[in-house]
């Protein structure tokens, strides 16, 4: 198990970014969450198998087709045993 936190900068709100991440996380069995932050970024936490988490981080570097990702901040964290994936 691994856990990564990402903060995605750019045009990432209002372009189905969080829902796209939720669907991909569900397909890959990754737990966590994705939220819109007041500063216009999207923050997401992913917990799961290393390759599945890496696939989600890689998706965040590109985003859905309508997004324009400028940069992604990444941090590795200690897994907490999250269950499910939520969008807030």
C-alpha positions in Angstrom: 0.0 0.0 0.0 1.1 3.5 -0.8 -0.4 7.0 -0.3 0.2 10.1 -2.4 -1.3 13.6 -2.0 -1.3 15.8 -5.1 -2.3 19.4 -5.7 -3.1 20.2 -9.3 -2.7 23.7 -10.6 -4.2 25.2 -13.8 -7.6 25.2 -15.3 -8.8 22.2 -13.2 -12.1 23.2 -11.7 -15.4 23.0 -13.7 -13.9 20.6 -16.2 -14.9 17.2 -14.6 -11.5 16.8 -13.1 -12.7 15.4 -9.8 -15.3 13.1 -11.3 -12.8 11.8 -13.8 -10.4 11.0 -11.0 -13.2 9.3 -9.0 -14.1 7.0 -11.9 -10.4 6.1 -12.5 -9.9 5.4 -8.8 -13.0 3.2 -8.7 -11.8 1.2 -11.7 -8.3 0.7 -10.1 -9.5 0.0 -6.6 -7.9 3.1 -5.1 -9.3 4.8 -2.0 -9.1 8.5 -1.2 -10.7 11.8 -2.1 -10.6 14.8 -4.5 -11.7 18.3 -3.5 -11.8 21.7 -5.1 -9.8 24.2 -3.1 -10.6 27.9 -2.7 -7.4 28.9 -4.6 -8.6 27.2 -7.8 -6.6 24.0 -7.4 -7.7 20.4 -7.0 -6.3 18.4 -4.1 -6.4 14.6 -4.2 -5.3 11.8 -2.0 -4.8 8.3 -3.3 -4.2 5.1 -1.3 -3.8 1.7 -2.9 -1.4 -0.5 -4.8 1.7 1.4 -6.0 1.0 0.9 -9.7 -2.7 2.0 -9.4 -1.8 5.1 -7.4 0.9 6.0 -9.9 -1.6 5.7 -12.7 -3.9 8.2 -10.9 -1.0 10.6 -10.3 0.0 10.3 -14.0 -3.6 11.1 -15.0 -3.5 14.2 -12.7 -0.4 15.4 -14.7 -2.6 15.5 -17.8 -6.2 15.8 -16.6 -9.4 15.3 -18.6 -9.6 16.8 -22.1 -11.0 20.2 -21.0 -8.4 20.8 -18.3 -5.1 22.6 -18.6 -2.7 21.3 -16.0 0.1 23.8 -15.3 1.9 21.8 -12.6 1.3 19.2 -9.9 2.7 19.1 -6.4 3.2 15.6 -5.1 3.9 14.3 -1.6 4.2 10.7 -0.4 2.5 10.1 2.9 1.9 7.2 5.3 -1.2 5.2 4.4 -4.2 5.6 6.7 -6.3 2.7 5.5 -8.9 4.8 3.7 -11.9 3.0 2.3 -13.8 4.1 -0.9 -13.2 7.3 -2.9 -15.2 10.5 -2.4 -15.5 13.8 -4.2 -16.2 16.9 -2.2 
